[in-house]
Amino acid sequence: MFNPDILANFYGSENFYRYMGGVIFTDGVKFLMTNGAHWLCSDAMIACAMKPKLRQEEFVSISVTSVDTPAGGCKVAYTDGNGKTLHKQTYDSHELPCDLTFIYENKTFMLATER
């Protein structure tokens, strides 16, 4: 797993990577994928590429929030950036050391700090 302070180093991306469904992702997302959060990033990218409500949006904000349960679950909310919820997911357990926010904009999936 990673130290959450490292995420502050991602404020743009020098490289872009291709994922299924035509989704492009950034250096910050690649870092998370190689450091224990591949499951979360891939689920979110697939949802953005495949769910009709998300696919039709040019901008989606994705918030990952820990839930205080014995197994340490989390909730993922996909919104249009103006507070309108487009999709929700819940995970029973996870090992993320922090809450996260992603942006999906014009088929590019990134950390909010990389926008």
N, C-alpha and C positions, 0 to 999 in steps of 0.2 A: 504494500500500500504506500501511498505517497504522503508527504508533508504538505498540508494545505497552503502553507506560505509560498510554496514554489509556484502556485497558480498565478500569483501576482506578476510573475515574469512574462506571462503571455499577454501581450497587448497589441497584437498584430500577428501576421503569419508570413514567414518567408516562403513556405512550401504549402502546397495544396495536394490532397490525396483523393482518389476516387473510391467511392463505396458503391454498393449495389443500388439500383434504381436511379442512377444518375446523380446521387448525392456527392458533394465535394465536402471534405472536412479539412480542418486546419492543424497546425502544429500542436496547439493546446489540447485539442481533442485526441490527437495521436498520442500525446503524453499520457492522458488519462487511460486510453485504451491499452497501453503497454504497462500501466502501473495499477492494475486491479479493477478498472471500471469499464472494461471492454463490454460487458453485459449491458450496462446502462447506456453507453454511447450507441452501441449497435441497435438496441431496442428503440431508442429515440429516433435514430436516423431512419430505421425501417418504418416507424410510425409516420414520420414526416413525409416519407416517399410514397406510402401506400394508403394511408387513411384519407378518404376523399376530402373531409373537412380541413385537414392539414395541408394536403397536396395543393389545394387551390389557393392557399394563402401565400402572399409574397413575403410576409413577416410573421414568424411565430416565436414567442418567448416560452422557454421551457424551464420551469422551476422544480428543482429536486429538493424536497424538504424531509428531514428525518422525522420519524414518528416515535414517540417514547413507548416502545413495547419491549417485552422481554427479548424478542428476537432481533430488535433494532430495525424495524421496517422503514419504508420511506414512501412518500407520495410524490408523483410527478404530475404537474399541471401544465398543459399546453394552452396558452392564451394568444389572443391576437395582438397583444401589446397594449391594448386599451381596457383590459380587465375582463373581456369576454372569453369564457372558458370554451375551448374547442374540443378538448379531449383530456381524460384523466387516466392514470395508471397507478396501481398500488403494488408494492413489493413487500412480502412478508418479512424479509430480512436482507440486510446488506452490510458491508464493511466499510462504507465510505467514511472518511474522517471529517467531512464537512458537507454543508448544503451547497448546491451548485446551481448556476443559471447558465443556460445555453440560449443561443439565438439560431434560428433557422431562417435564412434570408436568401431569396433567389437561388434555392437549391444548394446553399452552402451552410454547413453545420459548424458552429464555432462556440467557444466560450464567450460569455457576454463581454469580457474584457478585451476580446480580440476584434470586436466590431469597430 
